[in-house]
Amino acid sequence: MEVSANNFDRLWEECKNDYIAAVAQVGESGWYILGRQVDAFEKDLAAWCGRNTAVGCGNGMDAMEIALRAAGIGCGDRVLTTPLSAFATGLAILRTGAEPAYCDTDEHGLLDPDAAEAALAADSSIRAIIPVHLYGQLADMPRFTAMAAARGITVIEDAAQAIGARRGGRGVGADGHPVAFSFYPTKNLGAIGDGGALLPAHADMDELARSIRNYGQSERYVHEIVGLNSRLDELHAATLRLAFLPRLESWLDRRREIAAAYLSGIDTPHVTLIPGPDPKAAGWHLFPVLVAPERRAALLNHLKQNGIQGGLHYPVLIPEQKAMTDRGAPVIHGTLSNARRFAQGEVSLPIHPYLTEAEVNHVVETVKDWNG
Ligand SMILES: Cc1ncc(COP(=O)(O)O)c(C=O)c1O
């Protein structure tokens, strides 16, 4: 049996009629950039997230950069974030001209609020915090909101992996912070191509974000700021809205079912499960487990021998990537010991809405069979 990390064949089989109908609508409309489809998707996405507006853009990294810039972050500012994330999180900070600063994660692999408090106390140049909702688990937003409010700094949620995730009854963006989403194909809401969106915190930020994504234009042929070309395509907006967003809730339910089956079924001393802070409500974009660093290759190999594709999220911490170290010593507050445990010992098991029961059982049995 082959169990891959994603199964786009099954996704296409289920969604293709809606997808092709959406493509036809765009083709027939004769309007391909920033038209009715983007407008309609932005409205539906904002409503789905319980927010007033959304701004579609080219990808999740641009959504982060635009959110940071629209929140006033730029040269001379420091932005505190987790070292354990997709490199795009750090890169988006750099692209604004700001400098990333890092502190450790907690036992779930999420930015640790205690470490963040200590970093803020030690470093008054930090102007923003980016908690990343890694693996589809929500970071401790009440704590981050409170510590940022106490210092008058900004919080921006990197929710690339966490659309629809909840923790303690509260969803992504519940505190009104700017939020960035990615619609990279593997994400919980994925396009067939690149896409992203941000949820602005207020009307001025919305206006600025719309300008930044479109060459910094305030009105036609008037460029008051240096912007990007980072627009969500009409095609992606239409297909996301008509083929994928209506399925998102049931996809999330299925991810949660699979996570529950793994959490209850994988019972072995060689593997540490990471249930996260609210396993029943998380977005379960990925299903991480931890093993002894020196045994990780053996587990990946055991999975492979049994037809299962394991993943690593993420094997190199962002501040340890050459692109970061080449710029000088990265700003690190405290130790990164929890984050490093994940970088060295994490393995992601397949989790996606099109896994069958037999495949889920095969993953459970294969991991249980591994003798460490
Ligand atoms: C946590 C996180 N942030 C940002 C991004 C960037 O998103 P994109 O690939 O759409 O630019 C990703 C996706 O790769 C991600 O997982």
PDBQT file of the ligand as one rigid body, heavy atoms in Angstrom, charges set to zero:
ROOT
HETATM    1  C1  LIG A 401       4.172  28.699   8.184  1.00  0.00    +0.000 C 
HETATM    2  C2  LIG A 401       4.246  29.190   6.771  1.00  0.00    +0.000 A 
HETATM    3  N1  LIG A 401       4.397  30.506   6.538  1.00  0.00    +0.000 NA
HETATM    4  C3  LIG A 401       4.454  31.001   5.302  1.00  0.00    +0.000 A 
HETATM    5  C4  LIG A 401       4.374  30.180   4.201  1.00  0.00    +0.000 A 
HETATM    6  C5  LIG A 401       4.503  30.774   2.844  1.00  0.00    +0.000 C 
HETATM    7  O1  LIG A 401       3.405  30.511   2.016  1.00  0.00    +0.000 OA
HETATM    8  P1  LIG A 401       3.590  30.457   0.433  1.00  0.00    +0.000 P 
HETATM    9  O2  LIG A 401       4.309  29.205   0.094  1.00  0.00    +0.000 OA
HETATM   10  O3  LIG A 401       2.196  30.499  -0.096  1.00  0.00    +0.000 OA
HETATM   11  O4  LIG A 401       4.369  31.679   0.062  1.00  0.00    +0.000 OA
HETATM   12  C6  LIG A 401       4.190  28.799   4.383  1.00  0.00    +0.000 A 
HETATM   13  C7  LIG A 401       4.044  27.870   3.254  1.00  0.00    +0.000 C 
HETATM   14  O5  LIG A 401       4.931  27.350   2.684  1.00  0.00    +0.000 OA
HETATM   15  C8  LIG A 401       4.145  28.292   5.701  1.00  0.00    +0.000 A 
HETATM   16  O6  LIG A 401       3.991  26.981   5.930  1.00  0.00    +0.000 OA
ENDROOT
TORSDOF 0
